[in-house]
Amino acid sequence: MFKIRTDTRELIIRDDGEEGYFNLCCSILLGGGTKNAADTLPQKEPLPAGAGLESTILKEKELPEQECRAESGVGGFLHIVCGHCGAEKTFCAKSKMTYYKCGECGEKTGLDRDGLRDLYVNCECGKNSHYLTNSTDGAFDINCIRCGSPTAVEWNSKKKCYMTIQEG
């Protein structure tokens, strides 16, 4: 058995001697973001034999906050407007980001959860999506992640979020 530990998580696994399995577990813990996840982690920490743990993935836990590095930034579905040139980009950030580098002008736009607004999109195809955005426009179009159709959204000052514009 061995323990894999990242900044925020710990995974205890029964050792089957497969190094590929170890690398897969490391990749899962890191969110699949590295080509060789094992190089970015400390060595395996062997555990005493007969610990009484029975499944292959024996135990996974979130580490207490005092053991975690302060993690800032945002992840998930984002609709970002470049603070320099105004170019828009809608994407899914698989890991937390503290800034967005514009593909058009190359400038960086800082990302902080407190500076972003919620954006709810209800497409005609039935897909409901939630994004975070730094947009300050009163209304704009965003493409559906399922069908690609543009959906008009506007700022709802009562609910403090962007919502799909309802026809009628």
Phi, psi and chi 1 to 4 in degrees:
 res  aa     phi    psi   chi1   chi2   chi3   chi4
   1 MET       -  149.5  -75.3 -173.0  -89.2      -
   2 PHE  -146.1  165.1   59.2   89.0      -      -
   3 LYS  -118.3  133.4 -176.4 -173.0  -34.4 -178.2
   4 ILE  -110.8  131.5  -56.6  170.6      -      -
   5 ARG  -131.8  128.4 -176.0  179.8  176.8  124.4
   6 THR  -108.1 -170.1   66.0      -      -      -
   7 ASP   -64.6  -31.3  -66.4  -23.0      -      -
   8 THR  -122.5   -8.1   59.2      -      -      -
   9 ARG  -139.1  159.7  -61.3  171.9   85.4 -176.5
  10 GLU  -138.2  134.0 -177.7  177.2  -82.7      -
  11 LEU  -129.8  128.6 -176.0   67.4      -      -
  12 ILE  -108.1  128.9  -61.8  174.0      -      -
  13 ILE  -133.5  144.2  -58.6  171.4      -      -
  14 ARG   -73.9  130.1 -178.7  173.3   47.2 -155.8
  15 ASP   -81.1  117.3 -168.1   -5.2      -      -
  16 ASP  -103.9    8.2   58.6    2.2      -      -
  17 GLY    82.6   -1.7      -      -      -      -
  18 GLU   -90.7  111.9  -63.0  -82.4  -25.1      -
  19 GLU   -67.7  -32.5 -163.1   62.5   27.4      -
  20 GLY   -61.7  -36.4      -      -      -      -
  21 TYR   -67.3  -40.4 -175.8   70.4      -      -
  22 PHE   -60.4  -46.1  172.5   74.5      -      -
  23 ASN   -63.6  -38.0  -70.5  -21.6      -      -
  24 LEU   -62.7  -45.2  173.6   65.8      -      -
  25 CYS   -62.0  -40.6  -68.0      -      -      -
  26 CYS   -63.3  -43.0  -67.8      -      -      -
  27 SER   -62.2  -40.5  178.5      -      -      -
  28 ILE   -63.3  -44.3  -69.4  168.5      -      -
  29 LEU   -62.9  -34.4  -84.0  176.1      -      -
  30 LEU   -89.9    3.0  -67.1  172.3      -      -
  31 GLY    79.8   19.1      -      -      -      -
  32 GLY    73.0   15.1      -      -      -      -
  33 GLY   -84.4   -6.0      -      -      -      -
  34 THR  -125.0  154.2   61.7      -      -      -
  35 LYS   -75.5  -40.2  -68.5 -172.5 -177.0 -151.9
  36 ASN  -126.7   84.5 -171.8   -4.6      -      -
  37 ALA   -59.6  -29.6      -      -      -      -
  38 ALA   -63.6  -29.0      -      -      -      -
  39 ASP   -68.6  -21.8  -70.3  -17.0      -      -
  40 THR   -94.5   -3.1   64.7      -      -      -
  41 LEU  -112.3  159.6  -66.9  172.4      -      -
  42 PRO   -64.4  167.3  -10.4   17.6      -      -
  43 GLN   -62.4  163.2  -65.7 -178.5   15.7      -
  44 LYS   -59.2  139.5  -66.1 -178.2 -161.6  177.4
  45 GLU  -102.7  106.8  -63.0  177.5   35.2      -
  46 PRO   -65.0  143.4   -3.6    9.0      -      -
  47 LEU  -107.8  157.0  -63.4  175.0      -      -
  48 PRO   -63.5  143.2    8.3  -13.2      -      -
  49 ALA   -65.4  151.5      -      -      -      -
  50 GLY    72.2   34.0      -      -      -      -
  51 ALA   -74.7   -4.3      -      -      -      -
  52 GLY    79.8   14.3      -      -      -      -
  53 LEU   -96.7  134.2  -57.1  169.7      -      -
  54 GLU  -110.4  -30.4  -62.3  166.8    7.4      -
  55 SER   -86.9  170.5   64.7      -      -      -
  56 THR   -65.5  -52.9  -58.8      -      -      -
  57 ILE   -92.1  104.6  -64.0  179.5      -      -
  58 LEU   -83.1  -42.2  -56.2  167.6      -      -
  59 LYS  -159.0  133.6 -174.9  169.5   85.3  173.2
  60 GLU  -130.6  137.5 -179.7  178.8    2.0      -
  61 LYS  -147.1  151.7   68.9  176.8 -177.5  175.9
  62 GLU   -79.0  137.2  -62.7  -67.9  -35.9      -
  63 LEU   -80.9  150.2  -64.2  174.1      -      -
  64 PRO   -57.9  150.7  -19.0   27.1      -      -
  65 GLU   -55.7  -35.9  -68.7 -138.2    9.3      -
  66 GLN   -68.2  -19.1   62.9  -90.5   20.0      -
  67 GLU   -90.5  -10.0  -66.9 -175.9   35.9      -
  68 CYS   -94.5  148.0  -62.0      -      -      -
  69 ARG   -74.4  148.3  -81.0 -167.9 -131.7  156.3
  70 ALA   -61.1  120.9      -      -      -      -
  71 GLU  -109.7  114.8 -157.1  172.7  -40.7      -
  72 SER  -108.6  179.0   59.8      -      -      -
  73 GLY    96.9 -177.6      -      -      -      -
  74 VAL  -133.9  156.7  -65.6      -      -      -
  75 GLY  -140.1 -179.9      -      -      -      -
  76 GLY    91.9 -159.3      -      -      -      -
  77 PHE   -76.4  125.1  -71.1  101.8      -      -
  78 LEU  -128.8  144.4  -57.3  172.0      -      -
  79 HIS  -123.8  104.9  177.1   77.2      -      -
  80 ILE  -112.9  135.4  -56.7  -60.3      -      -
  81 VAL  -106.3  123.7  179.3      -      -      -
  82 CYS   -60.0  129.7  175.1      -      -      -
  83 GLY   -71.6  -12.8      -      -      -      -
  84 HIS   -99.3  -54.5 -177.7   72.5      -      -
  85 CYS  -108.0  -11.6   71.7      -      -      -
  86 GLY    85.6    2.5      -      -      -      -
  87 ALA   -65.0  143.0      -      -      -      -
  88 GLU  -106.3  146.0  -62.8  179.7   11.9      -
  89 LYS  -143.1  129.5  175.1   78.7  173.8 -174.0
  90 THR  -115.6  126.7  -56.3      -      -      -
  91 PHE  -160.5  173.4   60.9   99.0      -      -
  92 CYS  -111.7  118.4 -179.3      -      -      -
  93 ALA   -88.6  112.6      -      -      -      -
  94 LYS   -76.1  -19.1  -66.4 -178.2 -178.7  177.5
  95 SER  -132.2  162.7   58.5      -      -      -
  96 LYS   -67.8  139.3  -69.4 -165.3  175.4 -168.9
  97 MET  -121.5  141.5  -57.9  170.2   57.6      -
  98 THR  -101.5  -13.2   56.1      -      -      -
  99 TYR  -153.1  161.1   66.2   88.4      -      -
 100 TYR  -118.8  128.1  165.4   72.1      -      -
 101 LYS   -96.6  118.4 -175.6  174.9  178.9 -177.5
 102 CYS   -65.2  133.8  179.7      -      -      -
 103 GLY   -76.0  -17.1      -      -      -      -
 104 GLU   -87.3  -54.2  -59.8  -68.2  -39.7      -
 105 CYS  -108.2  -14.5   69.1      -      -      -
 106 GLY    84.1   -2.1      -      -      -      -
 107 GLU   -77.6  155.2  -67.3  -66.7  -41.0      -
 108 LYS  -100.0  137.8  -65.6  179.1 -179.3  177.6
 109 THR  -115.9  122.1  -60.7      -      -      -
 110 GLY   -66.4  143.1      -      -      -      -
 111 LEU  -122.0  122.5  -60.4  176.6      -      -
 112 ASP  -140.5  132.4  178.5   21.5      -      -
 113 ARG   -54.2  -37.1  177.8   58.9  178.8  111.1
 114 ASP   -66.5  -24.8  -65.1  -25.5      -      -
 115 GLY   -93.2    2.1      -      -      -      -
 116 LEU  -109.0  154.6  -60.9  177.7      -      -
 117 ARG  -113.0  151.0  -62.2  172.2  163.2 -172.6
 118 ASP   -75.2  144.8  -71.7  -51.9      -      -
 119 LEU  -136.0  117.3  163.8   61.7      -      -
 120 TYR  -111.1  124.3  -62.6   95.8      -      -
 121 VAL  -118.3  124.7  180.0      -      -      -
 122 ASN  -117.4  101.0  -60.1  -40.6      -      -
 123 CYS   -81.7  156.0 -176.6      -      -      -
 124 GLU   -62.9  -23.3  -69.1  178.5   -1.5      -
 125 CYS   -74.7   -7.6   74.8      -      -      -
 126 GLY   102.7   -6.8      -      -      -      -
 127 LYS   -79.8  126.3  179.7   67.6  176.2  171.3
 128 ASN  -108.5  127.9  -60.7  -37.7      -      -
 129 SER  -130.9  151.9  -55.6      -      -      -
 130 HIS  -123.1  129.8  173.2 -110.3      -      -
 131 TYR  -126.3  167.8  -62.5   82.8      -      -
 132 LEU  -114.1  142.0  -66.7  175.7      -      -
 133 THR  -141.6  153.3 -175.8      -      -      -
 134 ASN  -103.4    7.5   66.3  -20.8      -      -
 135 SER   -63.4  144.8  178.7      -      -      -
 136 THR  -119.8    6.9   56.2      -      -      -
 137 ASP   -65.1  151.9  -67.4  -17.1      -      -
 138 GLY   -69.9  -35.4      -      -      -      -
 139 ALA  -154.7  150.9      -      -      -      -
 140 PHE  -162.8  171.6   58.0   91.0      -      -
 141 ASP  -103.8  144.4  -72.5  -14.4      -      -
 142 ILE  -135.0  137.2 -173.5  166.5      -      -
 143 ASN   -78.8  138.8  -67.2  -24.5      -      -
 144 CYS   -64.6  139.1  174.5      -      -      -
 145 ILE   -76.2  -16.4   60.0  172.3      -      -
 146 ARG   -90.5  -57.3  179.5 -170.9  -71.0  161.2
 147 CYS  -104.3  -14.1   71.1      -      -      -
 148 GLY    85.0   -2.3      -      -      -      -
 149 SER   -70.2  141.0  -63.1      -      -      -
 150 PRO   -70.5  137.8   21.5  -27.0      -      -
 151 THR  -123.9  128.3  -58.7      -      -      -
 152 ALA   -79.9  132.9      -      -      -      -
 153 VAL  -127.4  153.6  -63.9      -      -      -
 154 GLU  -140.1  158.1   69.0 -179.5  -15.2      -
 155 TRP   -73.2  127.4  177.8 -110.8      -      -
 156 ASN  -104.1  106.1 -177.0  -38.1      -      -
 157 SER   -69.8  -25.4   58.1      -      -      -
 158 LYS   -73.3  -43.3  -71.5 -177.7 -177.9  177.7
 159 LYS   -91.3   -6.1  -64.8 -175.0  178.5 -178.5
 160 LYS    56.8   47.4  -55.3  -78.8 -171.6 -134.7
 161 CYS  -158.4  164.5   65.5      -      -      -
 162 TYR   -86.2  140.3  -75.4   98.0      -      -
 163 MET  -139.5  156.6  -61.6  178.4   72.9      -
 164 THR   -60.8  136.2  -57.7      -      -      -
 165 ILE   -74.6  123.7  -62.5  174.0      -      -
 166 GLN   -87.4  129.5  -58.1  -63.5  -37.3      -
 167 GLU   -78.7  149.6  -67.2 -177.0   25.1      -
 168 GLY   117.6      -      -      -      -      -
